[in-house]
Each structure stands twice: as structure tokens, then as C-alpha cells.
Amino acid sequence: MSVQTLYQQKLTTPAEAIGQVRNGDFIVVPTGVGEPPALLHALSEERRRFRDVKVAQILALRKYAYLDPETVENVRHVAFFYGGATRPGGQAGWVDFLPNYFSEIPAMISRGQIPSDVVFTMASPMDEHGYFSLSLGPDYTMAAVAKARAIVLEVNPNVPFAYGNNHVHISQVAALVESNEPVLEVGLPQIGPVQEAIGKYVADLIDDGSTLQIGYGGIPDAVVMQLTHKHDLGIHTEMIGDGILTLLESGAVNNRRKNYLPGKMVATFALGSQKLYKFMDRNPMLEMHPVDYTNDPFLAGQNDNLVAINATLQIDLLGQCGSESLGAMPYSGTGGQADFVRAANRSKGGKAFIVLPSTAKNDTISRIVPTLNPGTHVTTSKNDINYVVTEYGVAQLRGKTAKQRAEALIGIAHPDFRGELTEAAKKQGVL
């Protein structure tokens, strides 16, 4: 039977496709823009007919109707990482949270620690050999594909066909639907003078020939904007976004000096503009792989001079980073921060940067604190931390004593808070 015949046999409507879901099922959905809107809208409309169905995802972007506290007994969201759509439910308690390292979600699925009954995902159009590309988010989705009873695709001509381990064959698919709306665009964050100052400190410490992992946010993008004059940079990251396109267009990125997959950019999910998605289509420079490949500290750390740039919300004087909660109140998740901090620490010549403005709430709260607020989720540990950067400078902590760390962090705190931080450190017996 031809692949085109199989395609036509499996083509259906979103309302019919969600018939693949059974009560009690665990539905796995890719990161961010890889989420399939037609399928999730159909599931939302029919949610009351189901019982105890879970939808699991990192960084849901759209506020679907199933995100409803009145129907959580029917369909409930399980967040691997909170975003704007799921954060209110997480903070109120009717969206579940599953702690994880991003790199380890595929193994948790493979071992059955995280179920995978059904996969809902966006996909590129099928090629002549019967393959679809899950280019926007192979992340943990490929592991879920290997375990799932039913794979349901939302095929969209605006989804790029990317190289790498992100392909599904028509013979694996239980049902598919077609849509043609543009892939959701996520713009670059706003960059202000504080972000620019932090970005300059980091950029000055990045050497030509480095390989970059760049997280999402105003400060990482401020770093990117100040790297356009560099040479022979490479990319090995979890997220590919428009900032990386800027470096490519400037000539700063060419991947030539990477010693692990030279000549190739590697990522596990995309988040950006239509220009980015078009760039990804059949581009031999780019490979999209599952997250246990891109974020594995051993594999990523094989890149010499690996630079990891990630943001935190709060850091204490010992170097513990709370990057995912406000006290006990959840805000985001661990994501790949710990993965890439450890990868950079393994890398020959590697540098892991944790970046943050020195204050919050119009300079009324210091983000550098004597101890983390009670209940804060520790994301990057004191044993992994290396460089910490605020708009007031750089503190290099790895290999330093508790006293040296406190002195260095107080030195990059907002001047208004340095006195009270010093007094607190003395009371703790650190200084």
C-alpha cells in the first residue's frame, strides 16, 4: 500500500481524531509552538465526555478551554514547566506540576515513570517516503512516540521539515488532521539598560570559537545582540530562536570550530518568528533532536568552550539559585538550566553564566539575598554555580569558599543593599 493511500485512510477531522483518546489516558504534547491547536481545541470542546484524562507539556502557550478549574476531573493539565497559560492554574492548585530535568523526561517516559498513551503534535507535510518532521519540538515527544498507543498528528504546511532525529512514519500514525494557520510566533523580549549592561559583561567573557547555549529572556537576548562582532561561534542549545538568526546573519555563527558535530547547529525546540521557521526548513546546517541528546551534560559538554547563559529569579550568598518559584509559589520550572550549567562545567574551557538584575519591584527588593526565601525551589545548586552576572559586574564562584562567594556576590548587588547583606552575612558567620 502506498504512503499516500495510508495518508488518506488516516486523514480525519479534529472531532473524530480525539476519539483516539480513552478515559484515564495521558496525552503528551510537545514544547511551545509544537502544540497542535486544532486537536487541543477539539479536545477542549469535548472535554466533558472524558474522565481523568491528563495533558502533559512543557510551556503551554495558548489558553485552551480545557484549562478550566471546573472540568479538571475530565481533562487536567500536567505541567513539566509553567508558562503564562498554565501558571495561574498551577498557583491555584488545579494544574499539576511534575518536577524534572528537561534532559531526563525522555528516560522517565521510556521507563514508564511518566505515562504516554497518546501523542498530540504538530507535524510538517509528509515527504515522498512517508515521513513527517516534528521539527518544532522533538524534545521528549520522540520518546512518547515510541511508547504511545496512538500518535495523532496535526499536519501543517507552515511547519518546517528539519533534519535530525525528529521523524515519524505514516505507518506509526493512528490519525491525522490538516490545518494551515501560521505557526504561532513568539517575539523577542524587551531589552532595557539593565539587560544591556548585563549582556555586555557576559559578551566580554565569550571568546571567538565558543559554542553557545542561549536561554529565553531579555538578558540572554541582550548578550546575543552584543556578539555580532565575534567570530566562529557555534550553537548547541535547547531552544533555537530569532537571536541565533541575528548571529548567523552577522557572520558570527558558522559552527566551523565546534569539535562535537562541527558545522551543525543543534536544538530541541523552536520559539520565534515565521522567518525562523522558514530558515529551519530542510536546512543542512540545523539538526533538531530529542532533549536527551541536546541537553545531556555529557554530550553537550563534549563541545569545547561551551557557554551556557541562563537567568534566575533569586540567588543566595552561597550561590544557590531559585529560578523557578517565588518562595513556594511556582512560576516556571527547572527546564534545561541545570543540564547546561553542568554541561558547561564539563566542557574544556566552558563557562556557565547565571544572569539576573540586581533588584526587583523598582529597586525595592534585592534579588541577591542572605538565604533563599522559604519554600524556594532550588534550580542550580551551590556545587554547580560558576559565573553570576548583574548590571554591577561579574562574580566567579566556582572553586571559591563560602566567605569568598559572599564577598563576590555582595560586590555585584545593588549598592543600596550591600550594607544589609554584609550584616546578614556576619550574623550567619560567613563574614
N, C-alpha and C positions, 0 to 999 in steps of 0.2 A: 504494500500500500504506500502511495506517495506521501511525502510530508505535507503537501498541500491538501490532500484528501483528509489526512489526520487533523489538520488545522481546521478545516471546515466542519468536521464532525464534532470538534470540541468547542467551536465558537458558539457563544450563547449570550444572553443578556445578563446584566449585573444581578437582577432579581432572581434569575434562575441559578446563576453561579453560586450565590450564597447558600444554595441548597446542599453544597458540599459540606457545610458546617453542621455538626451534630451537638446536641446538648452535652455540656461538660468539656467541649473542645478548647484547646489552647491554640490561638491563631498567632503566628509570628509575622510581623510586619517590619520591613527594613527601616533604617535610619532616615529621618528627614524627608527629603523630596522623593525618596523611593517609595513612599506610602502611596497606595493606589486609591485615588479619591472616589472613583465610580463604585468600586467594591465596598469601600467603607461607608459611603453614603447609603448604599443599598442595605448593608448590614444595620446601619442606624435606623432606617425606616422600618425594618422588620424586627428590631431588637426584642420586642415584647413576645415574640413567638419562641425565643430561645430561653434556655435556662443554664446558668453557670458557665457561660462562655467567657473566656479571657482573651483580650487583645494585648499582645506584648510588643514593646517597641522602645527603641532609644529615640528621644527627641521628636515626639509627635508635633507637627507644625500646624495642622488645621483643627479647629474646634468642631469636631463631628458631633452629631446629635446623640450618639451613643455615650458620649462623655456627659452623663446625666446622673446625678445622685439618686434620682427616683427609680432608675432602672438598673442599678448595679447588680441586682440578683439575676438579671437577664444577661447583660453584657457588661463586663468590668474591665477597666484598663489596668495593665501591669506595666509600670514604667521601669526601664533599665536606667533612665536618665530623664529628669524632668525638663520640660520646656514650657513656654508660655501657655500652651493649650492644656497641659496636664498639671502644672504647678498648683493652681487653686484647689483642684481635687485632691492632690497629694497632701497639701497643707491642711485640708479639711478632713482627710482620712478616708475618703471614698474612692481614691485612686491608690492602688497598691504600689509599693516600691520594692524592687528586687536588687539588693546590693551586688556589685560585680566589678571586676576589672574588665574593661572593654575587650581586651585580648583574650580573655578566658570564657566569654559567653559561648563561642562555638564548642569548646570542650564540655561545658556544662550541658549544652544541648545533646551532644554526642553521647554523653554518659547518662542521659535521662534525668539529670538534676533539674533541668528546665524542659518541660514537655514541648513537643512540636507535632501537633495533629494536622494543622492546616497552615499553608503559607499563602498570604495575600501579598502580591508585589507588582510594581510597575515593571515593564519589560520593553525592550526595543522590538521593532518588527522582526519577524523570523527571517533568517538568511536561507539561501538555497539548499543548505544542508540540514535544515530543520532546527537550527539553534537560535535561541533568544539570548540577549545580553541583559543581565541585571546590573547594569553599569552604575546606576545611581546609588546602589547600596548592597554590594555582595556581603559586606560586614559579617554578621552572624547568620545571614539569610541562607547562604550556601550550605551551612551545617544543618539548618532547619529543613532545607530541600531534601537532604539526604535521609532525613528521619520521617518526614511528613507522610501522612496517609493521602493527602490531597494537596496538589500545587495548583493555585489559581492565579492566572496572570491577567494583568490589565495592559494590553499591548497598545503602545502609543508611538506614532511616528516621530515624535519630538524627543523620545528617549534615545540617547546615543548607543551605538554598538561599540563597546570597548573591548580591548584585548585584556588578557589575564584570565584568572580563574573565576569567571562570573557568568558562565553559560549554562543554560538549561535546554534540553532537547524536547521537542514536541511530544515524544513518546512518554516523557515523565509527567506531562501536564494532564490534570483531570478536567479542567475547564479554562476557557479564556474569554475575555471580553475585549472590545475595542473602544478606545477613546482617542480624542485628538486635541484636547485642550493643551495649551502650553504647559511645560513643566514649571512648577512653582519656582519663582525667583526669590532669592534672599539677598538683599543688598548688603554692602559693606557697612560696618558700624561707624558711628560718628567718631571722629578723631579731634580732640581738643588739645590745648597746650600741655596739659599734664601727660597725656598719652604720647605726644610728640617728644617730650623731654625723656620719658622712659624709653621710648623707641630709639632715641639717639644713643643712650648709654649702652643698650643691647647691641645695636648695629655696630658700634665701635669695637665690640669684642668678637665680632664674627669675621673670620678670616676668609680670604679667597679660597675656593675649593671646598668649602664646608658643605655638608648635606643638611637640609633643613626639615624639621617638623614644626609646623605652624598651627597653633590652635586658633579657635574662633574668638574674635573680640576686638575692641578698639585698639588695645595695646599691641597685640600681635600684628595687626594690620599696620599700625604706626611703625613697627620695626620693618615690615616689608617695604613700606614706602621709602625707607632710608637705606635700602640695599641695592638700589638700581645701578649704582656705580661699581658694585662688586663684580668679581669675575669667577667663572667656572663653578657656580653653585649647583648643587643637586637637590632633588626633592625625594624624600621618603617620609610620608606623612599619613595620618589617618584621613584628614579632610583635604580635598582639593577645592580651592575657591578662587575668586577673581584676583585676589592679591598675588597668587602664584602666576597668573597670566601676565600681570604687570611686570614681574621679574623676567618672564620669558621674552616679552616684547622689548624689554630694555637690553636684552642680551646677557643679563646677569646669570640666568639659569641656562645651562646647556647639558648638565649631567655627565660631562666628559670625565671628571675626576672622581666620580663615585667608584669605589672599589667593590661594592656589592650592587649587582645589576647596573653596571655602567651604561650610560646612555638612556636609561629608563627612569621615568618618574613613576612612583608607586603610591597608591592611595586606596582607601576602602570605602569612602563615600564622598559624594559631591554636594556642594552647597553654594549656589551662586546664581549667575545670570544665564540668559539664553546664549550669550556669547561663549560662556564656559561650556555649556552642554554641547554646542556645535564643535568646539575645539576637541572635545573628548571623542567624537565620532570617528572610529577607525584610525585613530592617531597612533602610529607605531611608537611614539615616544612615551606614551602613557599606558600603564597597566593597572587595572582595578582588581584587587584581590581581597579575599576574606581577611577579617581583622586579626585572626590568629596567625596570619602571615605578616601583615603590615606592622602590627603592634607588638609582636613577640619581642621582648627585650634582647634576647639572644640574636635573633635575625637582624633586627633594626640596628643593633649595636655593632654589627659587622661593618657598617659604614664608618670609616674613619672620620673624625672631625664632625660627628653628628651633633647638631644644635637643636635642642628642644625648647620651645617658647610657649609657656602656658601661664594662665592667670589664676590668682587666688583671691578670696574674699578677705581673709584674715590670716595672720601669722603670729606665733608667739615667740618669745625671746630665745627659746630653744631651737626654733626652726620648724615647728610643726605647722602644716598648712591646712586650714579649713577652707576648702574650695567649693563646697557643695551644699552648705547649710548655713543658716543664720541662727547660731545657737543650735537648739534642737529642731528648729523649723527647716524642713527640706527645701532646697532651692534648685539644685540641678542633679549632679551625680558625679561619680568618680571619672567616668569616661576613660580617655586614654592618657590622662595626665601622669599617673603613676607609671604606666607602661613606658612612656617615652623618657621620663626622668631616669628610670633605671637603664633604659637603652643608652642614653647619652653617657651615663656613668660607666657603662661597659665599653663604650666606644673609645678607641685610641684617639686622644685629643678632643674628646667630646665635651660639650658644655650644656648643662641643663639650667635654664633660666625660669624662675618663678617671678612674675611681674604683678605689681599692684600699685594703685595710687596710695599715697601715704595716709589719706583720710577718706571719710565718707560723710554724707549729710552736711555738705557745705563747711567742711573743716571742723565739724563739732565732735567727730569720733575718729580716734586713731585706729587704723587697720593693723598696725603693729601693736601687740598687746602683751602684758606680762604672762598671762595664761589665756588659752582659748576660752571663749565664752562657754558656760556649762552646756553640755549636750552637743557641742560642735562635732560634726563628722570629720575626722582627720583623713585627708586625702593623700598628701605627700608627707611621709614620716620624717622625723628628725635625722634618721640614718641615711635618707636618700637625698635630702636637700643639698643644693650646691650654691648657685648664684641666686640672690634675691635683689630685685631692682625696683626702686621707686623713683619719683621725679627728683629725689635728692641724692641719688647715687646708687652704688653697687655694693652689696655685702656678699663676700665669698665665704661660705660657711663650712664647706666640706673639709674635714681634717682639723677643724678648729674646736677648742674647748668650749664648754658652756659659757664661761666668762667672756671669751673672745667673741662668741656668737652674739651675746647680749650687747656687747660694746659696738659691734659692727651694725647690728640692726637698729640700735638707738641712734647711731650716726646717720641712718638714712630715713629715720622717722621725721614727721613734720616737726619743725623747731618748737612749736607750741606744746608738744607732748614729750619732748626729750627729758625734761626735768622730772616729771611724774613717772616716766618709765624707768629712769635711773633710780629713783627712790623705791619703786616697787621691786626692782632687781636686787637692791640692797636688802630689803626685807625678806626676800626669798633666799638670801645667802649666796646669790650668784655673783654679785659685785661686792 
